[in-house]
Amino acid sequence: MNRTERFYKIDQMLHERRVVPIKVFLEELDVSRATFKRDMEYLRERLHAPISWDREAGGYRFEHLKADGPAYELPGLWFSSGELYALLAAHKLLGDLAPGILAAHVAPLQARLAALLDASGHSATEITQRVRLLSMAKRAVEPRFFTDIVIALLERKRITIEAWNRGRDETNVRMISPQRLVHYRDNWYVDAWCHWRDGLRSFSLDAIQHVKVLREPAQNITSAELDAHYASAYGIFSGQPKGWAALRFSAERARWVQAERWHRDQQSETLADGSYRLRLPYADERELLMDILRHGRHVEVEGPESLRRLVADELAALSDIYRA
């Protein structure tokens, strides 16, 4: 942790434990005795922290502040990228809610989030104006269908749905047992056991055109089974991998891609000419194909041959459009 984080940790420990031995500070802060002494000196002399050594108790503690003494205030605490994203995402989602029955409950939550953002030493208003979260290709979901699915999911009930298959442009009626709601690339999906296909499937919520909650209890799939199915291959089209894609990125594009995580089991290497080879498992080519094509001439599919031919066919069809 950085110095400012240590200051907040010291402050928290003293408030929670009243008296804290130096050995406990060194263990929890993971610093040397010399670093701790410098931190303590800065807190006392620069920030006017009323911290004293209690010989009898064998540790440090807070003294009572004097009314005419200097004010004690910690410096603004900044957040990690993950913490800032989580706070701003929650703040934005709550702010986007339409007025309704949740309004009275949402306001205190927004106030708490604003207070956390204010803890950085900058106002929540300033942060939300200067830091933006942008959504891409977000598709609208029918609110009452979303509610019905959530209720069935949490109450462990089966549902029948009318789901539009975009690829075949047809609507099918399915009975499913919802297992998980997933928010992926700015869109909502439900992972479910499909009683028609007798297997796990994912359904895009925006393509669901009707929902009916049934009395029958949902079939339960263990978390381990869900993880094995949905996390074993690339992207939203999950299932048992049917192959490993080998992608070779140019030295120029490697500067970006080598910092990206495409899959938890990916394998990668930087080659002698500066290019970058990425290998990952996939079960369905559709999403992988889109992500390959967005890199254009800067990526080559080295294998398998079936994926290589698929990309070549797509590029040939694209070329025909522009040649016409």
N, C-alpha and C positions, 0 to 999 in steps of 0.2 A: 504493500500500500504506500501511497505517496505521503508527503509530510502533512498536508492538510487533512487527509483521511486519518492519520495517526492522532492529530489534535482532537478530532471528533471522537475517536475511539477512546482516548484518555478521558475526555469529558464524560462520555457515556459510562465508562467503568467506574469513575468516581461517584457519579450520581446513583448508579445501581447498587454498588457494593459498600459505599460509605468510606471504607478504609481498604486500600489496595497495596499489598506488598510489592516491592520493586521486582521480585522474581516473577510475579504474575504478569506485570507489565511487559517484561522482556519476552516472556513466552508467547503472549497473545499478540504483541506488536511485531514480534520476530525481528528485533533490532538489537544492536550491541548496547552495552551499558553506556558507552560514550555518546551514542546517538540519542538514547533516551534522556540523558542528562542535558544535552543541547535542546531537545524538544521541551523539556520541563523549564529550562531557563527562559526560552522564548515565550512560553505560555505565561510565565510569571511576570517577566520584565516588559515584554512588548504588548501582550494582550491583557495584562493585569489579572490573570487568573488567580483567584484566592486559594492556591494550593499550598499546603504545608506538610511537613514531615512530622508524624505523630510517633515519638519514640516509644511510648508505652504500648501503643497498638501495633507497632511494627510495620507501618505503612503510610502512604500518602492519603490525605483527605482534603475536602473543601472546608475552608473557614467561612464564617458568616461575613457577608459583604458589609463594609462600612458605608453608611448613608452618604458621607461626604467624600468617599474614595472614588477612584477612577472606575468607569464602567467596564465590565468584563463582557466581551463579545467575541465569539469565534469568527474566523474569516469565512467568506462564502465557500460552500462545498460544491465542487463541480461534479458532474456525473460521468460515468463511463458511457461509451456509445450505446451499449445495450440498455443501460438504465434510462438514458435520455430518450431513446426510442420508445421504451415501454411507457414512460410517463406521458410523452407527447401523443402516442397512439391512443392511450386510454382517454386523455383529455379531448382529443379530436373526436373519437367515437361518441363520447358522451355529449359533446357539443353538437354533433350531427343529428342527435335524436330529435324527432318531432315532439312537440308538447303533447303530453298524454298522462296516463295514470302514474308514470314513473317520475314525473317532473319533480315532485316533492322529495323523492329519494335521490335523484340525480344531483340536485343542487349541492347538497353537503359533500358528495363525492368529488364534484368539480372543485369545490372550495379546498378540500384536502389536497387534491392534486396540485392546485395552484400554490398552496402553501409549501409543498415539497419543491416545486420549481423555484419559488421565492428563496428557498434555503441556499440557492447557489449564489446569492448576493445580487441577483438581477431579477427584475419583476417578471412574473409569469406572462404578462402581456407582451413585454419586450421579447422574451424567448420565443413565444408562439408566432410573433411577427417576423423574427429573424431566422427561425429554423422551420422548414416546411417538410411535411410528409406528403408525397405525391402518389396517387393511385393510378395504376395503368390498366386499361381494359377491364374495369370493374363492371360486372353485370348485375342488374337489379333483380332482387328476389321478392316474390309475392309475400308480403308480411304474414298473412294468415297461414300460408303453407309452411313458412318457416316456424311459426309458433306451433302448429300441429306436429311437425317433425320433432321439435325440441321436447314437447310434452311426451310423445311416444318414446323418444330416446331415453328420457329420464324415468318414465314410469314403466319402462321395459315392456312396451306393447308392439305388436306387429302393425304395419300399415299397408294399405294398397295405394299405389301411386300410378298416375299416368305420366310416363316419362317420354319426352321427345328425343329421339335419336337423330342428332343433327346430320351424322354421316349418311344415313339412309333416308332421312327426311320422313320418318314415320313415328307414330306414337304407340307405345306399348304399355299395357297394364301389367304391373308387377306387384307381388306381395313380398314385402321385405321386412327384415328385423333390423332396425337401425342399431349400429354399434358405436359410431363416433361421428361427431361433426368436425370437419376439417376446413380451416381457412387457408387457402393456398393461392399464391399469386393474385391476391385481392379478390378471390371468389370463394364461395362456399360449396362444399361437397359433403355428402353423407356416405360414410363407409357402412355397408350393410350386408347381411346375409340374404341373398336373393333366393327365395323358395322356388322360383321358376327355373333358374339356372342351377340351383343346388350348389351354390358357391358364393364366395365373397365378391362383391362388386362395388364400384363407386359411382354415385349419381350426382350430377351437377344440379344444385337446388334451383338455379334459374331456369332449367329445362323441365322442371316438374310442373305439370299443369293442373293436377288435382291430387288431393290427399284425403284419405279416410282412415281414421284411427280405429283399429279393431280391438275386440275383447281378448283375443288370443295372446298369451304371453310371448314375448320375443324370444327367439333362440339366442342363447348367450354364447359368444365366442370369447375365449380367454385373451387377455392382453398380449400374452406371448404369441398366440396364433395370429392376432392382428398385426403385430409388429413384424413377424416373420413374413407375412404376405405383403404388407404395404411398404415395408422399408427395405425389402430385399432387392428391388430393382429401381431404375431411374424414373423420377417424375410421378405424376398422378396416376398413370396407367400402370398399376402395380401387379404383382403376381410373381410366380417363380421365374427367375431370369431364363431367357432362352438363348442368351449369348452375351458376350462382352464386346463393347464397341471400343475400337482403338482409334483415337483422333489425334492427328498431328497438327499443331498450330504453328503458324509462322513465328519467327523470332520477335517480330513487332507485336503480334497479338498475345504472345506468351507473357508480355509484361502485365497484362490484365488477367488472363485466364489462370495463370499459375497461383494467383491469390484467391481463386474461387473454389468453393466446395460444391461439386455437382452431385456427389453421392457419398454416403458414409464409408463405403468400401472401395472408393476409387484408388487407383494406382497411378503414379505419375513419375516422370523423369524429364530432366532438361538435357537435350542432346547437344553434341559437340558444336553444331552450327548455331546454337541459341534457340532452336525450335523446341517445342514442348509437346511431349506425348502424354495423353490422358487416356486411361482405360477405366471403364465403368460397366456394370451389369445393366441390362435393360430387358424388359418383358414385352414392350410394345414400342414400335418405332415412331409413332405419331408425334409425341412431344419432343423426343430426341431429334427427330428430323427438323422440326422448327428451330430448335436451338442450334443445330449445326448450320442451317442455312443463314441464320442471322450473322454468322461470321464470314460469309461469302468466300472469297478466294483465299482467305487467311487460314482455312482449315481443310485438311484432307482426311477422308475416312480411309484408314488403312485396312480395316476389317471389322466385322466379317464381310465376305463378298456380297451377301444378300443386302446388307445395309449400304454398302458402297454402290450397288446397282440401283437401289431405291433413290439415293441422292442424285445419281447420274440421270435417272429418268426424270426426276423432278426438275433438274436444271435444264434438261433438254426441252421439256414442255414449257418452261419459263422462257427459254431462248426463242422458241417458236412464236410465242406471243409478241415479243419485241421485234421479231424479224418480219412479221406480217405487215 
